[in-house]
């Protein structure tokens, strides 16, 4: 990478739960609306949260340095635990397919290296924790992006990009198979242009806004106007 960011403060795991849509289009995803307080206040998010000490196989022996490594077992246990706590839905660790790892920007007040997983939604009713969400919705990725563009749904960049990549996807099985084949993608973010454009490694302007319009690779999210515009020509 062009820039060497400081180590993250910890790990987090997020789960994109998928279910078949009624019109045979791209799968619907489960999204939670966060309360107007705390982390991601008022935003619509996928279930997830921080990796806790209990998620490690030997919590008592885990040092701060080790907690910042990519412990796949701990991440999967955290993903399963957070999904149960926030939605009442029960997953197994083996149900999870790795989608991406989102490296926090240097400017973030709480820098968590967050692993995104996808899984087919298990049978059962969604029961949200009132401490974690004020509501939930099964929604198509395209509808979520349209509502965001209309100012009706607050989304953060990792959520927005994940939804964008799911637009036009096949069925649940096809979506998960494609993710397995592709493997987890790395997203190391830098905010530029007054915080209105997110650059990821591979973009010509990843290290310097001054070359924003130069020829070269593009991997960026332009948030200067709605609808946001995601461009990726590299990687």
N, C-alpha and C positions, 0 to 999 in steps of 0.2 A: 504494500500500500504506500501511497505517496506520503501520507502523514502518519506518524506514530502516535496514536492516542494513548493516554494513560489508562491503566487497568481499570476495569469496571468495578463498581462498588459491590456487586453481587450478581446473582443469576435470577432469572424469572422464566416462567413457562406459560405459553398461551395455547389454547386449543380452538381450532376452527372446526366446529361441529357441522357436518353436512347431512342433509336429508334430501330425498328425491323431491323435485318440484312437481306440482300438479299438472303442469303443461309440458312436461318432458323436456324442459329447457335445462339451463345450468342448475346445479343443486342450490337449494336454499341454505343459508347459514344462520346459526343462532347468534343473535347479538343482544347484549345487555346494555341498558342505559344506567350509567353511574349516577349516584346522588350528586347534588350540587355542593359537594365538599370532598376533601381528600384528594387522592391521586386521580387524575383524569376526570375531574369534576364536570358533570354534565355530558360527558362524551359517551358515544356508543362504542362498545368494545367487544372482543371475544372473551370468553371465560379465561381466567388465568390469574397469576400472581407470583409473588416472590418464592424462591426455593428456601425452605426453612431447614434448620439443622436436622429436624426429624426425618427429612427426606433423604438424608445420606445414610449409607449402610452402617456406618460407624460414627454417629454424630459426635461422640465425646472426643474422637481423635481427629476431627476435621479442623484444621487451622484456617485462619482468615485467608491465607494465600491459596490453599487448596479449594476453598469455597468459590474462588473466582475462576476455577478451571471448568472445562466443559464436561461435567460428570453426567453422562447420558442417563444413567439409572436414577440419579437424584432429580434430573429434569423431568423424566417421565413420571416419577412418583409425585412430584409437585403438580404436574399437569393433571393427573388423575385426581389427586386430592382437591385441588382448586375447583375442578369441574364439579365434583360432588358437593363441595361446600357452597358453590355459587348457583348451581342449577338443580341439584338433586339427582343428576344423571350419573350412572355408574359406568366407568370405562375400565378396561384392562390396559396395562402398559403396552401390551403387544398390539393394541388397536391403533396406536399412534404412529403416524407417518410424518417424518421430519419434512418441514417445508422450508424454513429459513432461520437464520440467526441474525438478529438485529443488534448491531453494535451501537451503543448510545453515542450521540454527539458530545464533544467536549463540553459544550455549554449546558448540558442537561444538569439540573440540580440534584437528581438522584440517578446515577448512572448504572443501569442494570443491563447486562447482556441477556437479551430475551430470545429464547428459542420458540419458534412457532411450529406447532404440530397440526395435522389434520386427522380427523377420524369420522367414521360414519356414526351418526347419532344413535345411541342405543334406544331400545323401547322404553317407554315411561313418560310420565308427565314432567314438565319443567316446573320446578319449585324454586324460585329465586330467593336468596337470602336478602332480607330487607336492609341488612347492613352493607351489602355489596352492590345492590341494584334497586332501582325504583320501577323497573319494568324490563320486559324482554320482547323480542319479536323474531319470528322466522321470516327471513326476507331474501329475495334474490339479490345477488351482488349488483346487478345493474340498477335495481330500484333503490338500493342503499346509496349508490353514487349519485343518482338523480336527486334524491332527497338532500344529500350533502350539498350539491350544486345549488339547490333552491334555498339553502340556509336552514333546512329543517332537521338536519342530523349532523351533530358535531363528530368529526372523525379526526384521528391523528394520522400522520403519514404512514406508519407501518400498516395500520388497519386499512387505510385507503388503497395503498398499493396492493395489499393482499386481495382485497375485493376486486380491484382492477384486473388482476391476473386470473381471477375466476370467471370473469365475464366471458360467455361463450364456451365455457367448459362443457364436457360431456356429462354423462351420468356420474353418480357417486363413485362407482367402481372405477370408471375410466379416469376420473379426477385423481383418485388415490394412486392408481397404477402409474399415472404420469408423474406424480410427485415422487414415487419410489424410484422411478427410472432417472429422474432429474437429480435427485439428492438435495440436501439442504443448501440453499443459496445464502451467500454472505452479503450483508448490507452494512457497510461502515459509513455512517452519515456525517456530512458536514453541512451546516446551514450557511448560506451566503445571500448576497443581494438583500441585506437588511433583514435576514431571517425569512425571506419570502421564497427562496429556492433551496431545495435539498439536493445536494450532490452526493453521489456515491462513487466509490472507487471505480475507475474506468472512464469517468467523465473528464473531458479536456480541462474543465474548470474546477476539478476536485480540490486542487491546492490553491487556486488563485482566481477570484472573481474577474480579474482584469482580462482574462482570456475567455470570458463567457461565450462570445460569439465566434471564436476561432474555429477553424476546421478541426475535426477530431472526434473521438468517441463521445457519445452522449449517454449518461445515466443520471437522470435528474427528475425531480418533481417540481414543477413551476406552480407556486401557490399565490401568484400575484393577482389572479382573478379567478372567479369561479365560472365554469368548472375547471378544476385543477387539470394540469396536463402532465402526463408521465411519458418520458421518452427514454428508450433504452436501445442503443445501437451497439453497445459493447458488452461482451461477456454473455 
